[in-house]
Amino acid sequence: MIPYTPPKLSWPKDWFIKLLSLLFALFLWYFVSSEDRVDINVQIPVEIVNLPRDLIISNQYKTSLDITVSGPRGLIRKISPGITRSIDLSKATPGNMVIANEPDSISVPRGVTVLRITPTHITLSLDRLIKKTLAIKPISHGKLPEEYELKAITIQPETLDVTGPQDILGDETIIQTNPIDLSDITASTSKQISLDLKPEVAELIGASAVSAHIEINDKLIEKDLARIEISPTGLTPNLTAKLVPSRLNIRVLIPMVMAKKQSKTLGDLFSATVNLQDLPAGNHDIKPVINGPPEVTIQKISPESVGVMIQ
């Protein structure tokens, strides 16, 4: 009969490290369980992660939470300020999402318990993100002084690219400027004009302004001027000339501002001449030439020709 030999016990090579870890865990458990527990209120931020590129949050939502946590005094004091309420939107679709704030949705150190969360829910409105090019339309009010007329108002830039929720931008086609006051403009000018934005659009693009170029012209009026004296020029020496008639009438298209300034001496702005250069003695019909300011258009001369008797 073979005598029984009990098996030899083999110890793991790292048995000392494992034993040391067990003793440390027991010590930590004892330290934590025996320490005073306290409750404190903490404010933590809400962090949105993995929002799809073609979606946007279109509503105002609570960006921070007030939580009450309980735990050993030593751990509570060391709660990291980096604790957040993370909301993963990787599977989100357009529409409203109501997200419950559960205690296990907030990662806190082991041994610390989340007792209360305010608010208990967060509502997010998700909309398609679109980009639109909106035309900018100038709006004016008031009237130019009566001596002037508006030719054009041009805007730079003429359009504005806006990115935002489809629910806000879907029906938008133009953006208007705030009214441009024309009442005190007497020359073409440029101004910086702010845009008249709806509040929800203003939140997307912020305060914006464009350059408005206001181009005006002098208002033209017709005036009849009588008895403009005709002067002969270029007459051959030793000859004399008699003009019939010696005066003429003209109708002009003249800027109103000029007509007002020269109302009593308007005729002095014009002169009439007939060119007699190299003409021989005898009777001639010559078309007179009217000289005047370049801003004035001669519409009619009466008579159209002048009889000239050269002797």
Phi, psi and chi 1 to 4 in degrees:
 res  aa     phi    psi   chi1   chi2   chi3   chi4
   1 MET       -  129.8 -177.1  176.1  179.0      -
   2 ILE   -83.3  127.1  -59.4  173.6      -      -
   3 PRO   -67.6  143.7   24.1  -34.5      -      -
   4 TYR   -75.6  130.3  172.3   74.6      -      -
   5 THR  -118.9  113.9  -57.2      -      -      -
   6 PRO   -63.8  144.8   23.6  -32.4      -      -
   7 PRO   -66.9  148.5   24.1  -32.2      -      -
   8 LYS   -80.9  136.0  -65.7 -178.1  178.7  180.0
   9 LEU   -78.0  131.0  -64.9  176.3      -      -
  10 SER  -107.5  125.5   60.7      -      -      -
  11 TRP   -89.9  137.9  -69.0   85.3      -      -
  12 PRO   -59.5  152.5  -19.0   29.9      -      -
  13 LYS   -64.9  -33.4  -66.1 -178.6  179.8  179.9
  14 ASP  -101.8   28.8   55.7   -8.2      -      -
  15 TRP   -62.0  -29.8   65.7  -90.3      -      -
  16 PHE   -70.0  -40.8  179.9   75.1      -      -
  17 ILE   -65.2  -42.1  -64.3  175.9      -      -
  18 LYS   -64.5  -40.6  -69.2 -177.3  177.6 -179.0
  19 LEU   -64.5  -40.5  178.1   60.9      -      -
  20 LEU   -64.8  -39.1 -172.2   62.4      -      -
  21 SER   -65.1  -40.2  -61.6      -      -      -
  22 LEU   -64.0  -43.2  176.2   61.7      -      -
  23 LEU   -63.9  -38.0  -66.7  174.8      -      -
  24 PHE   -67.5  -40.9  179.4   76.7      -      -
  25 ALA   -63.3  -41.4      -      -      -      -
  26 LEU   -64.2  -39.8  -69.2  173.7      -      -
  27 PHE   -64.3  -43.4  171.3   76.6      -      -
  28 LEU   -65.4  -42.2 -177.6   61.5      -      -
  29 TRP   -60.6  -41.9  173.2   82.8      -      -
  30 TYR   -65.7  -41.2  174.6   78.5      -      -
  31 PHE   -65.4  -43.0  174.2   77.8      -      -
  32 VAL   -70.1  -45.7  170.0      -      -      -
  33 SER   -69.1  -24.8   61.2      -      -      -
  34 SER   -91.8  -11.3   61.8      -      -      -
  35 GLU   -79.9  152.0 -170.3  177.3    5.4      -
  36 ASP   -62.7  137.9  -67.9  -20.3      -      -
  37 ARG   -97.0  139.7  -62.7 -177.3   67.9   83.6
  38 VAL  -131.4  157.8  -65.5      -      -      -
  39 ASP  -114.6  133.3  -62.2  -13.4      -      -
  40 ILE  -137.0  158.3   64.6  168.1      -      -
  41 ASN  -100.6  135.3  -64.4  -37.4      -      -
  42 VAL  -133.9  141.4 -179.0      -      -      -
  43 GLN  -103.3  127.2 -170.5  174.6   74.5      -
  44 ILE  -124.8  149.3   63.2  171.1      -      -
  45 PRO   -79.9  154.7   28.4  -33.7      -      -
  46 VAL   -93.6  128.7  174.1      -      -      -
  47 GLU  -116.2  119.8 -178.9 -176.2   22.1      -
  48 ILE   -91.9  125.3  -56.9  -63.1      -      -
  49 VAL  -126.4  151.8  -62.5      -      -      -
  50 ASN    60.4   36.6  -62.3  -33.8      -      -
  51 LEU   -71.3  123.2  177.0   65.0      -      -
  52 PRO   -56.0  146.1  -26.5   35.5      -      -
  53 ARG   -65.0  -25.6  -67.2 -175.7  178.2 -178.7
  54 ASP   -93.7   10.1   62.6  -21.0      -      -
  55 LEU  -120.5  156.8  -64.9 -178.6      -      -
  56 ILE  -143.4  146.4 -171.6  172.2      -      -
  57 ILE   -83.2  117.1  -60.1  172.8      -      -
  58 SER  -100.8    0.6   59.5      -      -      -
  59 ASN  -118.4  164.7   69.2  -44.4      -      -
  60 GLN   -82.6  131.3  -62.6  -68.8  -28.3      -
  61 TYR  -134.1  164.3   62.8   93.8      -      -
  62 LYS   -69.8  120.7 -170.5   77.6  171.2  176.6
  63 THR   -95.8    2.1   58.1      -      -      -
  64 SER  -148.5  156.1   62.5      -      -      -
  65 LEU  -122.3  146.0  -57.1  177.9      -      -
  66 ASP  -100.3  120.4  -66.4  -42.8      -      -
  67 ILE  -123.5  151.8   66.2  172.4      -      -
  68 THR  -112.4  124.7  -59.2      -      -      -
  69 VAL  -119.6  152.4  -66.9      -      -      -
  70 SER  -129.9  140.0  175.9      -      -      -
  71 GLY   176.0  177.5      -      -      -      -
  72 PRO   -57.5  143.9  -21.9   32.4      -      -
  73 ARG   -55.5  -41.4 -172.0 -177.4  -58.0  -84.6
  74 GLY   -63.9  -39.4      -      -      -      -
  75 LEU   -74.2  -39.6  -70.7  179.9      -      -
  76 ILE   -59.8  -40.4  -70.8  -66.7      -      -
  77 ARG   -65.0  -24.4  -71.5  176.5  177.9  174.1
  78 LYS  -102.3   13.9  -62.4  178.2 -178.4  178.4
  79 ILE   -60.5  126.9  -74.4 -175.6      -      -
  80 SER   -69.9  137.9  170.1      -      -      -
  81 PRO   -67.8   -8.0   23.0  -32.7      -      -
  82 GLY   -82.6    1.8      -      -      -      -
  83 ILE   -66.2  131.2  -66.4  176.0      -      -
  84 THR  -135.6  164.9   63.2      -      -      -
  85 ARG  -100.1  102.3  166.3   62.4  168.5  109.7
  86 SER   -90.1  130.1 -178.5      -      -      -
  87 ILE  -117.5  117.0  -61.0  176.3      -      -
  88 ASP   -91.2  118.4 -175.2    1.0      -      -
  89 LEU  -109.7   23.7  -63.4 -178.1      -      -
  90 SER   -61.8  -26.9   57.5      -      -      -
  91 LYS  -107.9   17.8  -61.9 -179.4  179.5  179.4
  92 ALA   -72.9  151.0      -      -      -      -
  93 THR  -131.3  161.4   57.1      -      -      -
  94 PRO   -56.3  140.3  -25.3   34.7      -      -
  95 GLY   133.6 -170.9      -      -      -      -
  96 ASN   -95.1  137.2  -69.3  -29.7      -      -
  97 MET  -121.4  128.3  -68.0 -178.3   63.5      -
  98 VAL  -107.3  116.2  179.4      -      -      -
  99 ILE  -111.5  122.6  -58.1  161.6      -      -
 100 ALA   -81.1  137.0      -      -      -      -
 101 ASN   -95.5   93.0  -67.2  -41.7      -      -
 102 GLU   -92.4  153.5  -57.8  -70.5   -8.6      -
 103 PRO   -54.9  -36.3  -27.7   36.2      -      -
 104 ASP   -79.0   -2.6   57.7    2.4      -      -
 105 SER   -83.6   -5.4   65.3      -      -      -
 106 ILE  -117.4  122.3  -61.0  173.3      -      -
 107 SER   -85.3  115.8  177.7      -      -      -
 108 VAL  -124.9  161.6  -67.4      -      -      -
 109 PRO   -60.2  151.6  -22.2   32.9      -      -
 110 ARG   -60.2  135.1 -178.1  175.9  -62.7  178.2
 111 GLY    99.0  -11.3      -      -      -      -
 112 VAL  -107.0  136.4  176.2      -      -      -
 113 THR  -117.2  136.4  -55.7      -      -      -
 114 VAL   -87.4  117.0  177.6      -      -      -
 115 LEU   -93.1  -37.7  -58.8  178.2      -      -
 116 ARG  -148.9  143.3 -178.9  178.6   61.1   84.9
 117 ILE  -132.5  129.7  -54.3  175.0      -      -
 118 THR  -129.3  127.0  -55.6      -      -      -
 119 PRO   -76.3  164.4   30.2  -36.2      -      -
 120 THR   -79.6  -20.1   57.9      -      -      -
 121 HIS  -137.8  153.8  -65.5   78.6      -      -
 122 ILE  -124.7  130.4  -65.4  176.7      -      -
 123 THR  -107.0  126.0  -59.8      -      -      -
 124 LEU  -117.7  131.4  -59.7  178.3      -      -
 125 SER  -102.1  116.4  -65.0      -      -      -
 126 LEU  -105.6  133.2  -60.6  174.0      -      -
 127 ASP  -133.8  158.5 -161.3   -2.2      -      -
 128 ARG   -65.5  137.9  -70.0  -71.7 -178.5 -166.6
 129 LEU   -92.2  120.8 -173.5   65.7      -      -
 130 ILE  -126.0  162.2   63.6  171.7      -      -
 131 LYS  -122.7  128.5 -179.1  178.3 -179.0  179.5
 132 LYS  -128.9  147.7  -65.2 -165.1   73.7  172.7
 133 THR  -103.1  113.2  -61.1      -      -      -
 134 LEU  -104.2  132.0  -56.0  179.5      -      -
 135 ALA   -74.2  144.7      -      -      -      -
 136 ILE  -102.1  122.4  -59.6  176.1      -      -
 137 LYS  -108.7  122.8  178.9 -179.3  178.4 -178.4
 138 PRO   -75.2  137.9   26.0  -32.1      -      -
 139 ILE  -119.0  133.4  -60.1  -63.4      -      -
 140 SER  -125.3  158.3   63.5      -      -      -
 141 HIS  -143.8  162.4   76.3   89.9      -      -
 142 GLY    81.7  169.2      -      -      -      -
 143 LYS  -118.7  145.5  -66.7 -177.3  178.0 -179.3
 144 LEU   -64.4  153.4  -69.1  169.9      -      -
 145 PRO   -51.8  148.3  -26.9   35.1      -      -
 146 GLU   -60.9  -18.3   65.0  171.7   -9.1      -
 147 GLU   -77.8   -4.9  -61.0   91.5  -14.2      -
 148 TYR  -129.7  158.5  -53.8   96.7      -      -
 149 GLU  -135.2  147.9   58.2 -172.7    7.6      -
 150 LEU   -80.5  127.2 -178.5   64.8      -      -
 151 LYS   -92.6  -49.3 -178.6  178.1 -179.7 -178.9
 152 ALA  -167.2  154.2      -      -      -      -
 153 ILE  -121.8  118.5  -60.3  177.2      -      -
 154 THR  -113.7  145.1   54.5      -      -      -
 155 ILE  -115.9  137.4  -62.1  -64.6      -      -
 156 GLN  -129.0  123.5  -72.2  -65.2  -28.2      -
 157 PRO   -74.0  161.0   29.7  -35.9      -      -
 158 GLU   -80.6  -22.3  -63.3  178.7  -13.0      -
 159 THR  -134.3  165.3   60.8      -      -      -
 160 LEU  -137.9  126.6 -172.2   65.2      -      -
 161 ASP   -86.3  126.1  -68.3  -27.3      -      -
 162 VAL  -127.6  132.6 -176.8      -      -      -
 163 THR  -113.9  130.9  -59.0      -      -      -
 164 GLY  -176.7 -173.1      -      -      -      -
 165 PRO   -64.2  142.2  -19.3   31.1      -      -
 166 GLN   -61.3  -33.4 -174.4  174.2   22.0      -
 167 ASP   -63.4  -29.6 -174.7   51.9      -      -
 168 ILE   -90.3  -42.5  -65.9  175.6      -      -
 169 LEU   -95.1   -8.1  -63.2  179.0      -      -
 170 GLY   -55.0  -41.9      -      -      -      -
 171 ASP   -98.8   -0.1  -64.5  -29.7      -      -
 172 GLU   -80.5  134.1  -61.2  -67.0  -29.1      -
 173 THR  -126.9  -28.7   56.6      -      -      -
 174 ILE  -135.8  159.3   63.3  169.7      -      -
 175 ILE  -123.7  129.9  -65.0  176.9      -      -
 176 GLN   -94.2  150.5  -64.9 -177.6  -13.8      -
 177 THR   -82.1  161.8   66.1      -      -      -
 178 ASN   -67.0  152.6  -77.6  -48.0      -      -
 179 PRO   -56.9  136.4  -26.0   35.2      -      -
 180 ILE   -96.1  120.4  -56.4  168.3      -      -
 181 ASP   -78.5  119.6 -174.1    9.0      -      -
 182 LEU   -97.4   -6.4  -58.0  178.8      -      -
 183 SER   -66.2  -22.9   59.9      -      -      -
 184 ASP  -115.8   17.8   59.4  -10.8      -      -
 185 ILE   -93.7  125.3  -64.2  178.2      -      -
 186 THR  -123.6    5.8   57.3      -      -      -
 187 ALA  -156.6  155.7      -      -      -      -
 188 SER   -58.5  138.2  -64.4      -      -      -
 189 THR  -154.0  167.8 -174.5      -      -      -
 190 SER  -123.8  144.0  -65.6      -      -      -
 191 LYS  -139.1  152.3  -66.4 -175.9  175.1 -177.0
 192 GLN   -87.5  123.3  -72.4  -65.2  113.4      -
 193 ILE  -122.8  131.8  -56.5  -63.7      -      -
 194 SER   -78.1  161.7   59.2      -      -      -
 195 LEU   -95.6  144.0  -61.0  178.3      -      -
 196 ASP   -89.7   92.0 -177.1   16.7      -      -
 197 LEU  -103.6  142.0  -59.5  173.5      -      -
 198 LYS   -65.2  147.6  -63.3  178.2 -180.0  178.4
 199 PRO   -53.2  -40.4  -25.8   34.3      -      -
 200 GLU   -71.1  -30.3   55.9  -89.5   24.1      -
 201 VAL   -76.1  -38.0  177.0      -      -      -
 202 ALA   -60.0  -34.2      -      -      -      -
 203 GLU   -65.9  -26.0  -70.9 -177.2    3.3      -
 204 LEU   -80.3  -38.8  -62.1  175.9      -      -
 205 ILE  -115.2   -8.1   63.5  177.0      -      -
 206 GLY    73.6 -171.2      -      -      -      -
 207 ALA   -70.7  127.4      -      -      -      -
 208 SER  -134.1  150.4  -64.3      -      -      -
 209 ALA  -140.0  155.2      -      -      -      -
 210 VAL  -128.3  165.8  -65.2      -      -      -
 211 SER   -96.2  124.0  175.4      -      -      -
 212 ALA  -110.2  123.2      -      -      -      -
 213 HIS  -101.6  116.1 -179.3   66.8      -      -
 214 ILE   -99.9  113.8  -57.4  100.0      -      -
 215 GLU  -106.4  124.3 -173.2  175.0   -0.2      -
 216 ILE  -124.3  157.3   67.8  172.0      -      -
 217 ASN  -120.2  155.7  -70.2  -28.1      -      -
 218 ASP   -66.1  135.9  -72.3  -36.6      -      -
 219 LYS   -76.6  130.7 -175.2  178.6  -70.3 -176.1
 220 LEU   -99.7  140.1  -58.4  178.6      -      -
 221 ILE  -130.7  156.3   58.5  173.4      -      -
 222 GLU   -88.0  138.7  -75.9 -172.7  -13.9      -
 223 LYS  -135.4  137.2  -78.8  -73.3 -174.8  178.5
 224 ASP  -101.1  123.4  -70.5  -38.1      -      -
 225 LEU  -115.8  130.0  -56.2  176.5      -      -
 226 ALA  -110.5  154.4      -      -      -      -
 227 ARG    59.7   50.2  -60.7 -175.6   58.3   78.3
 228 ILE   -81.2  122.1  -55.3  -64.2      -      -
 229 GLU   -70.0  138.4 -175.5  175.8   -0.2      -
 230 ILE  -100.1  131.8  -51.9  170.1      -      -
 231 SER  -115.7  132.4  -59.2      -      -      -
 232 PRO   -80.5  146.1   27.1  -31.4      -      -
 233 THR  -132.4  152.6   62.8      -      -      -
 234 GLY    73.6   17.3      -      -      -      -
 235 LEU   -68.3  136.4 -178.9   63.2      -      -
 236 THR   -62.4  134.0  -58.2      -      -      -
 237 PRO   -54.9  149.4  -25.4   34.7      -      -
 238 ASN    74.5    2.9  -59.6  -37.5      -      -
 239 LEU  -109.8  155.7  -65.6  179.5      -      -
 240 THR  -121.3  154.5   60.4      -      -      -
 241 ALA  -131.9  140.0      -      -      -      -
 242 LYS  -119.9  126.9 -178.5 -179.9  179.5 -179.5
 243 LEU  -101.6  134.3  -52.9 -178.3      -      -
 244 VAL  -133.9  110.5 -179.4      -      -      -
 245 PRO   -79.7  169.5   31.8  -36.1      -      -
 246 SER   -94.3   -4.8   61.8      -      -      -
 247 ARG  -137.6  158.4  -64.5  178.2 -179.4  -90.0
 248 LEU  -141.4  170.8   52.7   72.6      -      -
 249 ASN  -115.7  147.3  -57.2  -36.2      -      -
 250 ILE  -135.2  153.0   60.1  174.8      -      -
 251 ARG  -116.5  128.0  176.4  172.7  -65.8  166.2
 252 VAL  -125.6  154.8  -62.9      -      -      -
 253 LEU  -106.8  113.0 -163.2   61.6      -      -
 254 ILE  -130.6  144.5 -174.3  170.5      -      -
 255 PRO   -57.4  135.5  -24.8   34.6      -      -
 256 MET   -59.9  -38.4 -178.7 -175.5  -70.7      -
 257 VAL   -63.3  -36.6   65.0      -      -      -
 258 MET   -70.0  -40.5 -179.6 -177.0  -66.6      -
 259 ALA   -63.8  -35.6      -      -      -      -
 260 LYS   -70.7  -39.7  -76.4 -172.5  172.9 -176.5
 261 LYS   -69.2  -32.8  -71.8 -179.9  179.1  179.7
 262 GLN  -110.8   29.5  -57.2  -74.5  -20.2      -
 263 SER   -55.4  -37.8   59.5      -      -      -
 264 LYS   -89.2  -21.7  -65.2 -177.7  178.9 -179.3
 265 THR  -124.2   29.7   58.6      -      -      -
 266 LEU   -61.2  -36.4 -167.2   55.9      -      -
 267 GLY   -64.0  -24.8      -      -      -      -
 268 ASP   -69.2  -14.3  -64.4  -18.6      -      -
 269 LEU   -77.3   -9.7  -61.7  176.8      -      -
 270 PHE  -123.7  150.1  -58.8   89.2      -      -
 271 SER  -139.8  154.4   63.8      -      -      -
 272 ALA  -125.1  136.2      -      -      -      -
 273 THR  -133.9  155.7   61.4      -      -      -
 274 VAL  -125.7  133.4  -74.1      -      -      -
 275 ASN   -90.8  115.6 -173.5    5.6      -      -
 276 LEU  -107.5   14.9  -53.6 -177.3      -      -
 277 GLN   -61.2  131.7 -173.6  173.6    2.1      -
 278 ASP    65.2   13.1  -61.7  -30.9      -      -
 279 LEU   -83.3  136.0  -70.1 -179.6      -      -
 280 PRO   -80.9  172.1   29.7  -34.4      -      -
 281 ALA   -61.5  146.1      -      -      -      -
 282 GLY   136.1 -168.9      -      -      -      -
 283 ASN  -102.0  137.8  -66.0  -34.8      -      -
 284 HIS  -140.3  151.6  -54.1  -85.9      -      -
 285 ASP  -110.6  119.2  -77.8  -30.0      -      -
 286 ILE  -121.9  135.7  -52.1  -64.3      -      -
 287 LYS   -81.0  125.8  -71.3 -173.5  175.5 -178.4
 288 PRO   -73.8  154.6   26.9  -32.7      -      -
 289 VAL  -110.1  130.5  175.3      -      -      -
 290 ILE  -102.0  128.2  -53.0  -61.8      -      -
 291 ASN  -110.1  133.7  -58.4  -59.6      -      -
 292 GLY  -163.4 -176.0      -      -      -      -
 293 PRO   -60.2  145.7  -21.8   33.4      -      -
 294 PRO   -65.0  -21.5   21.7  -31.9      -      -
 295 GLU   -76.1   -7.5  -56.2   92.1  -25.7      -
 296 VAL  -102.9  137.8  177.2      -      -      -
 297 THR  -107.5  127.8  -59.5      -      -      -
 298 ILE   -83.2  117.5  -52.1  -61.9      -      -
 299 GLN   -95.0  -33.1  -68.7 -171.8  -53.1      -
 300 LYS  -153.8  140.6 -176.3  178.8 -179.8 -178.6
 301 ILE  -123.1  129.9  -56.7  173.3      -      -
 302 SER  -133.6  119.8  179.8      -      -      -
 303 PRO   -75.8  164.0   31.4  -36.6      -      -
 304 GLU   -75.2  -22.3  -66.2 -177.5   -7.8      -
 305 SER  -138.8  158.6   62.8      -      -      -
 306 VAL  -121.0  134.3  175.7      -      -      -
 307 GLY   -78.3  131.1      -      -      -      -
 308 VAL  -125.0  124.4 -179.0      -      -      -
 309 MET  -108.1  113.8 -178.7 -175.6  -65.0      -
 310 ILE  -104.7  129.8  -59.9  176.9      -      -
 311 GLN  -125.3      -  -65.0  178.7  -17.7      -
